[in-house]
Amino acid sequence: MKALIVALALAVPATAVAQSTPARADMSFHVRLYERYCDKLRESATAYVQFVRAKQTIYGYTYSDFAPNNPGDAVRYDCKVPAERVAAVHRELRVASR
């Protein structure tokens, strides 16, 4: 009987950890995805615009999700890039729309 209680006591925490693992894996996927967007934004405005355009049908993120239209606008993930880079993205978008 003691062996059964000990086995159950050990199995319950293991089950809880196994159930929470996909949530952690899912979270790390999104963090890695956001970092890919930020890497492209840090690389250059053109690289960011092309990357967002290519991935928009897959993930649904827009140009302003990581490079806000106006300072202080809400963003999906803060890439911590200078305002000049965000302005360059918007210039690139204006040129591409012509």
Summary of the structure (lengths in Angstrom):
residues: 98
radius of gyration: 21.4
end to end distance: 77.7
largest distance: 77.7
contacts: 227
relative contact order: 0.11
helix: 76%
strand: 0%
